[in-house]
Amino acid sequence: VICAYLEKKHPTPALYPSDAYDFSRALWFEEYADTALLNAGISVFQERVLAKRFFNREPDEAKVTEAIEKGLPGVSDYLEEQLGDADYLVGNRFGLADIAIASPMVNFAHGGWSPDAGRHPKLAAYVERIHSRPSFKQQIAEDGAMLG
């Protein structure tokens, strides 16, 4: 909802595609990021980054291992397939779908996980490409400094 509001307030550059099919795919990836992707890997961030700092406990590495071995490979397989030969998820241009998918990947990276370039070369290159964008790169650096 916030992204839709911002798009209406600041329509240029457009983050939502104008084409109906591409628009629905962008919404799909936004939902996929919020549900499947986040659920698959959130333990990596919660356990390795938040546990000591905010939960006052040691990380549960069994939860991290489960996410890395069981949850993240499936969503990574799906995203690898969806990328195909494109640089971006929808309409082969940067947009909201890419922001939605790449954002949780930042948290996973802070927890020490990134897509396996051997098994998921397209996804690994995609995440690196998105995270190298100035807006992502600056935020990742700020987050890293704060998390120490």
Phi, psi and omega in degrees: 000318179296318179296320178296318177300311181297324178297320179289323180287324183225080187286353182235126356284145181290133176261336175264135177291152178276331178294134184300315181296312180295323177300314180294324176294321178298316177297321178299312181293327175298316178292318179301317179298317182289337184246279188300309183295310181298315179297325182292325189237359186300332180299328179301313181286314182300315185281318186271341182246313187271332188308303182288319186289320188241334183259356179052047178209166177286150177296146175264094184294339176296323177292322178295313180300318179298316179297315183290323184269331186245319185274308187290327178299321181294313179291327177293320175302313181298312182293323176302314180295318183292329178293324183055231179259010184273157175277338183227163187286326186231124175063016183048041172217148181299135179195195185300324178302318181291319177298316182296317181284319184286336183295310177297332178297333175297312180298319179298320179296321176299333177271002175095014178239139170216161181303140179287113182295338177286316182273326184230066184296322180292317180293317179299315179294321179299310181298317178299318180297314182292316181291345177274349177298143184309317182295317178290313185303316180296315181293320178298317179296316179297316178298315180300318178295320180292321182282342176062000000 
